[in-house]
Amino acid sequence: MLNCKRKELNCSYTLSTHVSEIESEWDALLPEGHHLKISALQALLNAGPGNTVFAFLLLRQQDRCIGLAFLQLLNFGKDAIPSGLTEHKSGAWFQSLLLPEQMSVLICGHIFRSDFPGYYFPDREKENLLLPVLAHAERKIPVPFKLMGTWLKDIPPGSFPEQSFSNGFRPIRQDVVMDMHIRPEWHAFDDYVSDLSGKYRQRAGKIIRQGSEIEVRELDTEEVFLHEKEIYALYLLVAERQSVQVALLPGRYFSSCKQGYGNDFRVFGYFHQGKMCAFSGHILKPEGRMELHYIGFDPAANETFALYFNILFDGLKQAILLKRKVLELGRTSLDAKANLGAEPRQLFHSFRVKRGIPSLLFRYLNQWAGTAEPETWRNRNPLKTKVVIDEPTVDA
């Protein structure tokens, strides 16, 4: 455990990589049911380290805890950087000669979850202490490889309106996730299908018929443990096809989440002739939201049974049955989710990038991210009537 004083900020902080050292003080600061309670984080902590190291930051003034931050030190190799980066001028030279073989990034937040702010201050006016403390703490935490910078994930709208530009942090607003808003008149999946325009209704029928031979059933805790290796193998079949593979889930992630979150974490298995060929995870969240979490499927079976699109439909079915207000669909395959009727929502982050090679890598990745996926999905209008969603704004 490390204790540091910052006289110029009139505060101090404690940095620990052992949850037992800070647990009582950490939980005492948080309101009941908060997502950063140690009991809520335990599912991730128990899942195994993977390529991350967890750290806990407590900020104090006059020996009183005023805020906290959940940190993850992510370690990855240069093979995780997308190959498409080399299409930019000097990209191949940069990747082969200048990038370190192994790198680290310090993350404030949950690398495997969205809408999961990694910090909490009871007094919001004290939040402006977080950025300078993070900038200092990144020099104190033991880092096995070259530290590329610090990523402040999932900033709630209205936080850090000015301070995002201080202490080397830059606001990033290119991250879009897709939300499916459940209409009050949808009491069953058929109500949704009836609201689709002609060609999309025909498409939905074809997808459902393709998956008619698949048995879908929810797995209880014992069954998740029983099928854990199959689930993880199916997850890898999807994850390893993605252009960025910086962070892969640890092997015990799904069983740990099922055990830790109980009925709020649901796993559905997709079986053909008794063999699992796909799965999907659902997280029930506060305020009537439901997240379609990680999924996995066999690519060959997906071609035959349209597994991916049926997984989206099944997630929507569950959201309607559970009377959820919003189904969160994540940030990949935007076109497919727009075809469902989902709407984009902007997430806000901030990065503090080290000078030199890290800064150059950040610039390349920023350019690549802007061209990685065409935005034809923005023109999709599958529902007969479109609902206008008010987007939260963030001060410049």
Buried (B, 14 or more C-beta within 10 A) or exposed (E): EBEBEBEEBEBBBBBBBEBEBBBEBBBEBBEEEEBBBBEBBBBBEBBEEBBBBBBBBBBBBEEEBBBBBBBBBBBBBBEBBBEEBBEBEEBEEBBEEEBBEBBBBBBBBBBBBBBBBBBBBEEEEBBBBBBBBBBBBBEEBEBEBBBBBBBBBBBBEEBBEEBBBEBBBBBBEEBBBBBBBBBEEBEEBEEBBEBBEEEBBEBBEEBBEBBEEBEBEEBEBEBBBEBBEBBBEBBBBBBEEEBBBBBBBBBBBBBBBBBBBEEBBBBBBBBBEEEBBBBBBBBBBEEEBBBBBBBBBBEEBBEBBBBBBBBBBBBBBBBBEBEBBBBBBBBBBBBBBBBBBBBBBBBBBBBBBBEEBBEBBBEBBBBBBEEBBEEEBEEBEBBEEEEEEEEEEBEE
